[in-house]
Amino acid sequence: MKRFGKKGAAVIIVLVLVVAGVFGWQRYEAAKAAEAANVLTLNGNVDVREVSLAFRGSDRIAEILVDEGDTVQAGQVLARLDSRELELSIAKTQADIRGQESTVEKLRSGTRSEEIAQAQRSYESAQAAAANAQSTYARYQAIYNDIQGISRQTLDTARHDAEAKQAAAGAAASAYEEAVNGARPEDIAIGEASLDASNQELARLEYQLSQYELRAPADGVIRSRLLQPGDMASTSTPVFKLSLLNKKWVRVYVKETDLGKVYEGQAADVYIDSQSAPVRGQVGYISGTAEFTPKTVQTDELRTALVYEVRVYVDDADNVLRLGMPATVKIAL
């Protein structure tokens, strides 16, 4: 009887444990079902935007200032091209501008008094020479007509000399008048236009020189370094791949039966294996086209089904999310 009592007590204990286990399992299943009814759990991977950075110009790379894994700030210089030839072109253009500025200033200021006086003296001298040559020709003409004391060749030579001196006097008169009047407005306009063209060319060369520095367009992390110093860069060959830090999301897929439970702007929590605290986010994109479940996406049902792509955008201030990292998204319904 005593032995039976011990066996009965053992049986009762086992029954109690079984009942407690069944009750606990039922509670667990009920809690899990309640959570499933109130929380939509999705699995996916972290995605980020990447930018391929290439030089605008084509030349040999002189410097690479960052390496893979480096965090960079917007506007930071990442690499430089060899700019020696371009710098020489800029120096030549600057010298041309200085010369053109002097020419324009001279045109605007007009002729100096010393130059006017010199032009006047040249004009007076040319007039005197023309008068003397004309007098000589007239005298030779008289002699030739009266007594033919000179040859026809001597007379023709005197005539040509008088005509040449008269033409020189006319040119000197024009030069003197131009010196007095100064440069014409048309000449000044031409000089100013030439100076402006040189300044525009300098601006173009300086802008081109600024493009010889490759700068980060936004905050990010250098994902790949594709060229080295000494390589020839071109507009079609990226030097770096930059992962942007200001826009990250988790790409998940929602079954058609759960599609009506999510909407743009809906709050979501993103969990990763390396930390327990969630990263806050919100639903930002819902595809309007169904597709078959990608093989890389894990779902509760191991079967092929039509799903819709959803992107949960996150504010990852601590930069804990990495490209391709698996993540779990929980959306409170």
Disulfide bonds with the S-S distance in Angstrom:
none
